[in-house]
Structures are given as C-alpha cells and as structure tokens.
Amino acid sequence: MEYGDASGHRLLNVRNGNGPARSSTPSIRLAEETAAADPERPARRPPRRPRRATRPEPGILVSAGGGDNMMGAIGTGNTREGVITAASARAGRFYAGFERTGRGPVGEIARSSDSTNRWLPLLCTMNATVATEMVRLDFGWSHEKFAGETARVPAGSNGCCCCRISKANARRTFPTAPASGFGVSQRTFEAGHFARAAMEGVTLGMNYGLRRLAELGLKPRQIRATGGGAKSKVWRQIMADVFNAEVVTLKISEGAAYGAAVAGALVLAVCNKVKNFHQRDHRPIRELNRNETRHAERGEREGYRELQELQDDFVEVTARCVRQHRAFVSR
C-alpha cells in the first residue's frame, strides 16, 4: 500500500507524515506494516506456478497501486504546486499537490497523500453530475439538448439558485440533507433555468472548497478539469467564471485511467533500469486541448462572486430548517 491509500485508510499518520499511525487492533496491524510503501518499488512477482484461483501470468509485477484521486493527480499532471485538478463526476473534487501537510480551518480539507510521496490536500463535495443528470433525465433531454438549454439562460440564471449539499463540508452542511433552492419566479419557472441553476449550484459548491484550499496557501495558476462535467463547453465556462481562473482540459481526458497506466509503467521502468523515464514518458500529460481552454469573463465573474455570497448565507441561515426537514421526512 502506497502513501495515498495509506492516508485514505487512516493507516498513515497524516498529522506529521512520520510513518503509519499505530493501532491497538490486531486485525489491522498487518495492513499497518505494509502502509507507506515506495510506489516505485514492486511489492513482488507472482510465482512461476501461481495458484489456480488467480492464474496471473508468470513474472507480472505487483505494485502498491493507488486510489482514483491519486491516479487522477498523475494523469492530469498535478505533481507540482500551482496546479489544481477539478474533477466533476458523480462527486465534485478538488485536489492539489502540496509540499507540506495541511488541513482546512474547520477540518474540511482531507489530509491526503498522493502516489508520488507528496501531500495531496483534497475536498470532496457529493452530487456533482448526479444533480445535472437528474435534471437532464427528468426532462428527457440528450446531452446536446441539455447544453443548448443551459447556454440560452444568462449567467446567474436570473436569480434562480440551487444549493447542492456537500457531504464533506460537515460544519456548513449536512450529509443527509437534500438540495434546496430559492429565487423561483414566473420568469425562472422553466426547464432551462432549472438546468443552469443545477450546474451553477454544483460549481459554487466546489468553489467553496477551492477557497478553503486557498487558505492553505494553494494559489491556482491553472485548473485542470477532468470528469464528465469537463466535456461540457458551457460548464467549463461556468467553472472559469466561478473559480476566476484559467480552466483547461487535457488531450488524454481520462486522467485517473491514464495516471494508473503511467504509475504501472514507472514501476516497470524502474525494475528494468530505464533512464529518464519521467522526462521522456510524462510529456503527453502536459498536452492541453487549447481550443477547450476557458478564461473568466469579467462581468460574469463579478456576478458569480455575489451569487456565491448569497448561496453561502442561504446555507448558514437554513441550517436549523434542514435539520427539522430531515426529522420530518424520516418519520
């Protein structure tokens, strides 16, 4: 188990990074002993005569591996400070390579490690593309139709707001709470406004995490978007306006899968004593889709800044109502 999985399974002492956290539970001591392995070293090679149950090919290397966020960091070139990955799939995630451990002011940033023996502060908000897919499927739209309906509505959805609930932001929101919204009127009570409000609500929720990362000293020069949401031109522009940063995509769009392939190739290269592997084989990671790059537009940027304050305040003042609502529907 490498550092990333060790931190995710709470086997690594993330407070100071000085090795695995010790446990009094005998059942996990074996796992603790394997925590924080060097990801560039193979764990073992299968025997020449493997067990019949698995039957791996003789001589295949078995390495420490890593989680989807750790592999996504490698696959998006997020192996140095200043680059932040925004993954908008079923969950919305922000993570960034960092030289020192860090935690948000109220524990909202996970003290994770990556698969290159560095820190990977991470924030996860639940229900990213889940929200937009709920709207799209309910109206029976194709992805193209959804994009078109969203694009015709101006930034800010004329005040129609959808507040997505973030499972990670335990202080501000609640893991069992549903989405909530405000600003619905005769003007905004139609499909296009609901579609854009859902997309903007998810992005504003992710921006809450980006601001928390900034408090740790992570100042993004560039945000690399990956996941299903990154395929939408409209959503990439909303990201750029809300995050107030350049948003780019990569020619290899499946960051986690590509990162896993690179990590496996690195182990093989080290075992075969291949020189200059990092410089020679990581170049594809840096190839951007220039025609998909989006920059913040001044007018929309200022509007989203005000909308962010409205959403944050709405979440705060409705906290008691959310608890009461949960009690009501749980009867």
NORVENZI-V32289 format. One record per pair of residues at least 24 apart in sequence whose ideal C-beta (glycine too) atoms are under 10 Angstrom apart, sorted by the first residue. I is the first residue (numbers start at 1). J is the second residue. If there is no record, write none. Layout:
i=I j=J
i=I j=J
This chain:
i=1 j=31
i=1 j=32
i=1 j=33
i=1 j=34
i=1 j=35
i=1 j=36
i=1 j=37
i=1 j=39
i=1 j=43
i=1 j=64
i=1 j=65
i=1 j=66
i=2 j=34
i=2 j=35
i=2 j=36
i=2 j=37
i=2 j=38
i=2 j=39
i=2 j=40
i=2 j=41
i=2 j=43
i=2 j=63
i=2 j=64
i=2 j=65
i=2 j=66
i=2 j=67
i=2 j=70
i=2 j=113
i=2 j=114
i=2 j=115
i=2 j=116
i=2 j=117
i=2 j=263
i=3 j=35
i=3 j=36
i=3 j=37
i=3 j=38
i=3 j=39
i=3 j=64
i=3 j=66
i=3 j=70
i=3 j=112
i=3 j=113
i=3 j=114
i=3 j=115
i=3 j=116
i=3 j=117
i=3 j=118
i=3 j=119
i=3 j=120
i=4 j=36
i=4 j=39
i=4 j=64
i=4 j=65
i=4 j=66
i=4 j=67
i=4 j=68
i=4 j=69
i=4 j=70
i=4 j=71
i=4 j=73
i=4 j=112
i=4 j=113
i=4 j=114
i=4 j=115
i=4 j=116
i=4 j=117
i=4 j=118
i=4 j=120
i=4 j=122
i=5 j=31
i=5 j=34
i=5 j=35
i=5 j=36
i=5 j=37
i=5 j=39
i=5 j=64
i=5 j=65
i=5 j=66
i=5 j=67
i=5 j=70
i=5 j=112
i=5 j=113
i=5 j=115
i=6 j=31
i=6 j=32
i=6 j=34
i=6 j=35
i=6 j=36
i=6 j=37
i=6 j=64
i=6 j=112
i=6 j=113
i=7 j=35
i=7 j=36
i=7 j=67
i=7 j=70
i=7 j=101
i=7 j=110
i=7 j=111
i=7 j=112
i=7 j=113
i=7 j=114
i=7 j=119
i=7 j=120
i=7 j=122
i=8 j=66
i=8 j=67
i=8 j=69
i=8 j=70
i=8 j=110
i=8 j=112
i=8 j=113
i=8 j=120
i=8 j=122
i=9 j=35
i=9 j=67
i=10 j=35
i=11 j=35
i=11 j=36
i=12 j=36
i=12 j=111
i=12 j=112
i=12 j=113
i=13 j=101
i=13 j=111
i=14 j=101
i=14 j=103
i=14 j=110
i=14 j=111
i=14 j=112
i=14 j=113
i=14 j=119
i=15 j=101
i=15 j=103
i=15 j=111
i=16 j=101
i=17 j=100
i=17 j=101
i=17 j=111
i=17 j=113
i=17 j=117
i=17 j=119
i=34 j=64
i=35 j=64
i=36 j=64
i=36 j=113
i=36 j=117
i=37 j=63
i=37 j=64
i=37 j=65
i=38 j=63
i=38 j=64
i=38 j=117
i=38 j=267
i=38 j=270
i=39 j=63
i=39 j=64
i=39 j=65
i=39 j=66
i=39 j=70
i=39 j=74
i=39 j=114
i=39 j=115
i=39 j=116
i=39 j=117
i=39 j=263
i=39 j=266
i=39 j=267
i=39 j=270
i=40 j=64
i=40 j=115
i=40 j=116
i=40 j=117
i=40 j=263
i=40 j=266
i=40 j=267
i=40 j=269
i=40 j=270
i=40 j=271
i=40 j=277
i=41 j=267
i=41 j=270
i=41 j=271
i=42 j=264
i=42 j=267
i=42 j=268
i=42 j=270
i=42 j=271
i=43 j=267
i=45 j=271
i=60 j=268
i=61 j=264
i=61 j=267
i=61 j=268
i=61 j=270
i=61 j=271
i=61 j=272
i=62 j=267
i=63 j=115
i=63 j=263
i=63 j=264
i=63 j=266
i=63 j=267
i=63 j=268
i=63 j=270
i=63 j=271
i=64 j=115
i=64 j=263
i=64 j=267
i=65 j=115
i=65 j=260
i=65 j=263
i=65 j=264
i=65 j=267
i=66 j=113
i=66 j=114
i=66 j=115
i=66 j=116
i=66 j=256
i=66 j=259
i=66 j=260
i=66 j=263
i=67 j=112
i=67 j=113
i=67 j=114
i=67 j=115
i=67 j=120
i=67 j=256
i=67 j=260
i=68 j=93
i=68 j=255
i=68 j=256
i=68 j=257
i=68 j=259
i=68 j=260
i=69 j=93
i=69 j=94
i=69 j=95
i=69 j=110
i=69 j=112
i=69 j=114
i=69 j=115
i=69 j=120
i=69 j=122
i=69 j=124
i=69 j=255
i=69 j=256
i=69 j=259
i=70 j=95
i=70 j=112
i=70 j=113
i=70 j=114
i=70 j=115
i=70 j=116
i=70 j=120
i=70 j=122
i=70 j=256
i=70 j=259
i=70 j=260
i=70 j=263
i=71 j=114
i=71 j=115
i=71 j=255
i=71 j=256
i=71 j=257
i=71 j=258
i=71 j=259
i=71 j=260
i=71 j=261
i=71 j=262
i=71 j=263
i=71 j=264
i=72 j=114
i=72 j=120
i=72 j=224
i=72 j=226
i=72 j=227
i=72 j=254
i=72 j=255
i=72 j=256
i=72 j=257
i=72 j=258
i=72 j=259
i=72 j=260
i=73 j=97
i=73 j=112
i=73 j=114
i=73 j=115
i=73 j=116
i=73 j=118
i=73 j=120
i=73 j=122
i=73 j=224
i=73 j=255
i=73 j=256
i=73 j=259
i=74 j=114
i=74 j=115
i=74 j=116
i=74 j=255
i=74 j=256
i=74 j=258
i=74 j=259
i=74 j=260
i=74 j=261
i=74 j=262
i=74 j=263
i=74 j=266
i=74 j=282
i=74 j=285
i=75 j=224
i=75 j=226
i=75 j=250
i=75 j=252
i=75 j=253
i=75 j=254
i=75 j=255
i=75 j=256
i=75 j=257
i=75 j=258
i=75 j=259
i=75 j=260
i=75 j=261
i=75 j=262
i=75 j=263
i=75 j=284
i=75 j=285
i=76 j=223
i=76 j=224
i=76 j=225
i=76 j=226
i=76 j=248
i=76 j=249
i=76 j=250
i=76 j=252
i=76 j=253
i=76 j=255
i=76 j=256
i=76 j=258
i=76 j=259
i=76 j=285
i=76 j=286
i=77 j=222
i=77 j=224
i=77 j=250
i=77 j=252
i=77 j=255
i=77 j=258
i=77 j=259
i=77 j=282
i=77 j=283
i=77 j=284
i=77 j=285
i=77 j=286
i=77 j=287
i=77 j=288
i=78 j=114
i=78 j=116
i=78 j=118
i=78 j=120
i=78 j=222
i=78 j=224
i=78 j=226
i=78 j=255
i=78 j=259
i=78 j=285
i=79 j=114
i=79 j=115
i=79 j=116
i=79 j=118
i=79 j=120
i=79 j=259
i=79 j=278
i=79 j=282
i=79 j=285
i=80 j=116
i=80 j=118
i=81 j=118
i=81 j=217
i=81 j=218
i=81 j=219
i=81 j=220
i=81 j=221
i=82 j=218
i=82 j=219
i=82 j=220
i=82 j=221
i=82 j=222
i=83 j=218
i=83 j=220
i=83 j=221
i=83 j=222
i=83 j=223
i=83 j=224
i=83 j=248
i=84 j=121
i=84 j=210
i=84 j=213
i=84 j=214
i=84 j=218
i=84 j=219
i=84 j=220
i=84 j=221
i=84 j=222
i=84 j=223
i=84 j=224
i=84 j=225
i=84 j=243
i=84 j=245
i=85 j=120
i=85 j=122
i=85 j=220
i=85 j=223
i=85 j=224
i=85 j=225
i=85 j=226
i=85 j=227
i=85 j=255
i=86 j=128
i=86 j=203
i=86 j=206
i=86 j=207
i=86 j=209
i=86 j=210
i=86 j=220
i=86 j=223
i=86 j=224
i=86 j=225
i=86 j=226
i=86 j=227
i=86 j=229
i=86 j=230
i=86 j=236
i=86 j=239
i=86 j=243
i=86 j=245
i=86 j=247
i=87 j=122
i=87 j=124
i=87 j=128
i=87 j=206
i=87 j=224
i=87 j=225
i=87 j=226
i=87 j=227
i=87 j=228
i=87 j=229
i=87 j=230
i=87 j=255
i=87 j=256
i=88 j=125
i=88 j=128
i=88 j=129
i=88 j=132
i=88 j=199
i=88 j=202
i=88 j=203
i=88 j=206
i=88 j=225
i=88 j=226
i=88 j=227
i=88 j=228
i=88 j=229
i=88 j=230
i=88 j=231
i=88 j=232
i=88 j=235
i=88 j=236
i=88 j=239
i=89 j=128
i=89 j=129
i=89 j=130
i=89 j=226
i=89 j=227
i=89 j=228
i=89 j=229
i=89 j=230
i=89 j=256
i=90 j=126
i=90 j=127
i=90 j=128
i=90 j=129
i=90 j=130
i=90 j=131
i=90 j=133
i=90 j=227
i=90 j=228
i=91 j=124
i=91 j=125
i=91 j=126
i=91 j=127
i=91 j=128
i=91 j=129
i=91 j=130
i=91 j=166
i=91 j=167
i=91 j=168
i=91 j=206
i=91 j=227
i=92 j=123
i=92 j=124
i=92 j=125
i=92 j=126
i=92 j=127
i=92 j=128
i=92 j=129
i=92 j=130
i=92 j=131
i=92 j=164
i=92 j=166
i=92 j=168
i=92 j=202
i=92 j=203
i=92 j=205
i=92 j=206
i=92 j=207
i=92 j=209
i=92 j=227
i=92 j=229
i=93 j=122
i=93 j=123
i=93 j=124
i=93 j=125
i=93 j=126
i=93 j=128
i=93 j=168
i=93 j=206
i=93 j=209
i=93 j=226
i=93 j=227
i=94 j=121
i=94 j=122
i=94 j=123
i=94 j=124
i=94 j=125
i=94 j=206
i=94 j=207
i=94 j=208
i=94 j=209
i=94 j=210
i=94 j=212
i=94 j=213
i=94 j=218
i=94 j=220
i=94 j=223
i=94 j=243
i=95 j=119
i=95 j=120
i=95 j=121
i=95 j=122
i=95 j=123
i=95 j=124
i=95 j=209
i=95 j=213
i=95 j=218
i=96 j=120
i=96 j=121
i=96 j=122
i=96 j=123
i=96 j=210
i=96 j=213
i=96 j=216
i=96 j=218
i=96 j=219
i=96 j=220
i=96 j=223
i=96 j=224
i=97 j=121
i=97 j=218
i=98 j=213
i=98 j=216
i=98 j=217
i=98 j=218
i=99 j=217
i=100 j=216
i=100 j=217
i=101 j=216
i=102 j=213
i=102 j=215
i=102 j=216
i=102 j=217
i=102 j=218
i=103 j=212
i=103 j=216
i=104 j=168
i=104 j=169
i=104 j=171
i=104 j=209
i=104 j=211
i=104 j=212
i=104 j=213
i=104 j=215
i=104 j=216
i=105 j=171
i=105 j=212
i=105 j=215
i=105 j=216
i=106 j=169
i=106 j=170
i=106 j=171
i=106 j=172
i=106 j=212
i=107 j=168
i=107 j=169
i=107 j=170
i=107 j=171
i=108 j=166
i=108 j=168
i=108 j=169
i=108 j=170
i=108 j=171
i=108 j=172
i=108 j=208
i=108 j=209
i=108 j=212
i=108 j=213
i=108 j=215
i=109 j=168
i=109 j=209
i=109 j=212
i=109 j=213
i=109 j=215
i=109 j=216
i=109 j=218
i=110 j=168
i=114 j=259
i=115 j=259
i=115 j=260
i=115 j=262
i=115 j=263
i=115 j=266
i=116 j=263
i=116 j=266
i=116 j=278
i=119 j=216
i=121 j=209
i=121 j=212
i=121 j=213
i=121 j=216
i=121 j=217
i=121 j=218
i=122 j=168
i=122 j=209
i=122 j=213
i=123 j=166
i=123 j=168
i=123 j=169
i=123 j=206
i=123 j=208
i=123 j=209
i=123 j=210
i=123 j=211
i=123 j=212
i=123 j=213
i=124 j=166
i=124 j=167
i=124 j=168
i=124 j=169
i=124 j=206
i=124 j=209
i=125 j=164
i=125 j=165
i=125 j=166
i=125 j=167
i=125 j=168
i=125 j=169
i=125 j=173
i=125 j=202
i=125 j=205
i=125 j=206
i=125 j=207
i=125 j=208
i=125 j=209
i=126 j=164
i=126 j=165
i=126 j=166
i=126 j=167
i=126 j=168
i=126 j=169
i=126 j=173
i=126 j=175
i=126 j=205
i=127 j=164
i=127 j=165
i=127 j=166
i=127 j=167
i=127 j=178
i=127 j=179
i=127 j=198
i=127 j=201
i=127 j=202
i=127 j=205
i=128 j=164
i=128 j=199
i=128 j=202
i=128 j=203
i=128 j=205
i=128 j=206
i=128 j=227
i=128 j=228
i=128 j=229
i=128 j=235
i=129 j=198
i=129 j=199
i=129 j=202
i=129 j=227
i=129 j=228
i=129 j=229
i=129 j=232
i=129 j=235
i=130 j=164
i=130 j=179
i=130 j=198
i=130 j=202
i=131 j=162
i=131 j=164
i=131 j=165
i=131 j=179
i=131 j=197
i=131 j=198
i=131 j=199
i=131 j=201
i=131 j=202
i=131 j=205
i=132 j=195
i=132 j=196
i=132 j=198
i=132 j=199
i=132 j=201
i=132 j=202
i=132 j=228
i=132 j=229
i=132 j=232
i=132 j=235
i=133 j=198
i=133 j=228
i=134 j=179
i=134 j=194
i=134 j=198
i=135 j=162
i=135 j=191
i=135 j=194
i=135 j=195
i=135 j=196
i=135 j=197
i=135 j=198
i=135 j=199
i=136 j=191
i=136 j=195
i=136 j=198
i=138 j=191
i=138 j=194
i=138 j=195
i=139 j=191
i=139 j=192
i=139 j=194
i=139 j=195
i=141 j=191
i=141 j=195
i=143 j=228
i=143 j=231
i=143 j=232
i=145 j=191
i=145 j=195
i=146 j=191
i=146 j=192
i=146 j=195
i=146 j=196
i=146 j=198
i=146 j=199
i=146 j=232
i=146 j=234
i=147 j=195
i=147 j=199
i=147 j=231
i=147 j=232
i=147 j=233
i=147 j=234
i=147 j=235
i=148 j=192
i=148 j=195
i=148 j=234
i=149 j=190
i=149 j=191
i=149 j=192
i=149 j=193
i=149 j=194
i=149 j=195
i=149 j=196
i=149 j=234
i=150 j=191
i=150 j=192
i=150 j=193
i=150 j=194
i=150 j=195
i=150 j=196
i=150 j=197
i=150 j=198
i=150 j=199
i=150 j=200
i=150 j=232
i=150 j=233
i=150 j=234
i=150 j=235
i=150 j=238
i=151 j=192
i=151 j=195
i=151 j=196
i=151 j=232
i=151 j=233
i=151 j=234
i=151 j=237
i=152 j=192
i=152 j=193
i=152 j=195
i=152 j=196
i=152 j=234
i=153 j=188
i=153 j=190
i=153 j=191
i=153 j=192
i=153 j=193
i=153 j=194
i=153 j=195
i=153 j=196
i=153 j=197
i=153 j=199
i=153 j=200
i=153 j=234
i=154 j=193
i=154 j=196
i=154 j=300
i=154 j=303
i=155 j=196
i=155 j=200
i=155 j=237
i=155 j=238
i=155 j=241
i=155 j=242
i=155 j=297
i=155 j=299
i=155 j=300
i=155 j=301
i=155 j=303
i=155 j=304
i=155 j=307
i=156 j=183
i=156 j=196
i=156 j=197
i=156 j=200
i=156 j=241
i=156 j=300
i=156 j=303
i=156 j=304
i=156 j=306
i=156 j=307
i=156 j=310
i=157 j=181
i=157 j=183
i=157 j=184
i=157 j=188
i=157 j=192
i=157 j=193
i=157 j=194
i=157 j=195
i=157 j=196
i=157 j=197
i=157 j=198
i=157 j=199
i=157 j=200
i=157 j=201
i=157 j=307
i=158 j=183
i=158 j=185
i=158 j=187
i=158 j=188
i=158 j=193
i=158 j=196
i=158 j=197
i=159 j=183
i=159 j=184
i=159 j=185
i=159 j=187
i=159 j=188
i=159 j=193
i=159 j=197
i=159 j=307
i=159 j=310
i=160 j=184
i=160 j=185
i=160 j=187
i=160 j=188
i=160 j=189
i=160 j=190
i=160 j=192
i=160 j=193
i=160 j=194
i=160 j=196
i=160 j=197
i=160 j=198
i=160 j=200
i=160 j=201
i=161 j=188
i=161 j=197
i=161 j=200
i=161 j=201
i=161 j=204
i=161 j=307
i=161 j=310
i=161 j=311
i=161 j=314
i=162 j=193
i=162 j=194
i=162 j=195
i=162 j=196
i=162 j=197
i=162 j=198
i=162 j=199
i=162 j=200
i=162 j=201
i=162 j=202
i=162 j=204
i=162 j=205
i=162 j=311
i=163 j=197
i=163 j=201
i=163 j=202
i=163 j=204
i=163 j=205
i=163 j=310
i=163 j=311
i=163 j=312
i=163 j=314
i=163 j=315
i=163 j=318
i=164 j=198
i=164 j=200
i=164 j=201
i=164 j=202
i=164 j=203
i=164 j=204
i=164 j=205
i=164 j=206
i=164 j=311
i=164 j=315
i=165 j=201
i=165 j=205
i=165 j=315
i=165 j=322
i=166 j=202
i=166 j=205
i=166 j=206
i=166 j=208
i=166 j=209
i=166 j=315
i=168 j=205
i=168 j=208
i=168 j=209
i=168 j=212
i=169 j=205
i=169 j=208
i=169 j=209
i=169 j=212
i=169 j=315
i=171 j=319
i=172 j=205
i=172 j=208
i=172 j=312
i=172 j=315
i=172 j=316
i=172 j=319
i=173 j=205
i=173 j=208
i=173 j=315
i=173 j=316
i=173 j=318
i=173 j=319
i=173 j=322
i=174 j=315
i=174 j=319
i=174 j=322
i=174 j=323
i=174 j=325
i=174 j=326
i=176 j=322
i=176 j=323
i=176 j=325
i=176 j=326
i=176 j=329
i=176 j=330
i=177 j=315
i=177 j=318
i=177 j=319
i=177 j=321
i=177 j=322
i=177 j=323
i=177 j=325
i=177 j=326
i=178 j=322
i=178 j=325
i=178 j=326
i=178 j=329
i=179 j=205
i=180 j=314
i=180 j=315
i=180 j=318
i=180 j=321
i=180 j=322
i=180 j=325
i=181 j=311
i=181 j=314
i=182 j=310
i=182 j=311
i=182 j=314
i=182 j=318
i=183 j=307
i=183 j=310
i=183 j=314
i=195 j=234
i=196 j=234
i=196 j=235
i=196 j=238
i=199 j=229
i=199 j=232
i=199 j=234
i=199 j=235
i=199 j=238
i=199 j=239
i=200 j=235
i=200 j=238
i=200 j=241
i=200 j=242
i=200 j=304
i=200 j=307
i=200 j=308
i=200 j=311
i=201 j=307
i=201 j=311
i=202 j=229
i=202 j=235
i=202 j=238
i=202 j=239
i=202 j=242
i=203 j=229
i=203 j=235
i=203 j=238
i=203 j=239
i=203 j=240
i=203 j=241
i=203 j=242
i=203 j=243
i=203 j=304
i=203 j=308
i=204 j=238
i=204 j=242
i=204 j=304
i=204 j=307
i=204 j=308
i=204 j=310
i=204 j=311
i=204 j=312
i=205 j=242
i=205 j=308
i=205 j=311
i=205 j=312
i=205 j=315
i=206 j=239
i=206 j=242
i=206 j=243
i=207 j=239
i=207 j=242
i=207 j=243
i=207 j=244
i=207 j=304
i=207 j=305
i=207 j=308
i=207 j=311
i=207 j=312
i=208 j=308
i=208 j=311
i=208 j=312
i=208 j=315
i=210 j=239
i=210 j=242
i=210 j=243
i=210 j=244
i=210 j=245
i=211 j=243
i=211 j=308
i=211 j=312
i=219 j=245
i=220 j=244
i=220 j=245
i=220 j=246
i=220 j=247
i=221 j=245
i=221 j=246
i=222 j=246
i=222 j=247
i=222 j=248
i=222 j=288
i=222 j=293
i=223 j=247
i=223 j=248
i=223 j=294
i=224 j=248
i=224 j=249
i=224 j=250
i=224 j=255
i=224 j=285
i=224 j=288
i=225 j=249
i=225 j=250
i=225 j=253
i=225 j=255
i=225 j=292
i=225 j=293
i=225 j=294
i=226 j=250
i=226 j=252
i=226 j=253
i=226 j=254
i=226 j=255
i=226 j=256
i=226 j=258
i=227 j=253
i=227 j=254
i=227 j=255
i=227 j=256
i=228 j=253
i=230 j=255
i=230 j=289
i=230 j=292
i=231 j=292
i=233 j=291
i=233 j=292
i=233 j=294
i=234 j=294
i=235 j=294
i=236 j=292
i=236 j=293
i=236 j=294
i=237 j=294
i=237 j=295
i=237 j=296
i=237 j=297
i=237 j=300
i=238 j=294
i=238 j=300
i=238 j=304
i=239 j=294
i=239 j=296
i=240 j=293
i=240 j=294
i=240 j=295
i=240 j=296
i=240 j=297
i=240 j=300
i=240 j=301
i=241 j=294
i=241 j=295
i=241 j=296
i=241 j=297
i=241 j=298
i=241 j=299
i=241 j=300
i=241 j=301
i=241 j=302
i=241 j=303
i=241 j=304
i=241 j=305
i=242 j=296
i=242 j=300
i=242 j=301
i=242 j=303
i=242 j=304
i=242 j=305
i=242 j=307
i=242 j=308
i=243 j=294
i=243 j=296
i=243 j=301
i=243 j=304
i=244 j=295
i=244 j=296
i=244 j=298
i=244 j=300
i=244 j=301
i=244 j=302
i=244 j=304
i=244 j=305
i=245 j=294
i=245 j=295
i=245 j=296
i=245 j=301
i=246 j=293
i=246 j=294
i=246 j=295
i=246 j=296
i=247 j=292
i=247 j=293
i=247 j=294
i=247 j=295
i=247 j=296
i=248 j=288
i=248 j=289
i=248 j=290
i=248 j=292
i=248 j=293
i=248 j=294
i=248 j=295
i=249 j=288
i=249 j=289
i=249 j=290
i=249 j=291
i=249 j=292
i=249 j=293
i=249 j=294
i=250 j=284
i=250 j=285
i=250 j=286
i=250 j=287
i=250 j=288
i=250 j=289
i=250 j=292
i=251 j=284
i=251 j=285
i=251 j=286
i=251 j=287
i=251 j=288
i=251 j=289
i=251 j=290
i=251 j=292
i=252 j=284
i=252 j=285
i=252 j=287
i=252 j=289
i=253 j=289
i=253 j=292
i=255 j=285
i=258 j=284
i=258 j=285
i=259 j=285
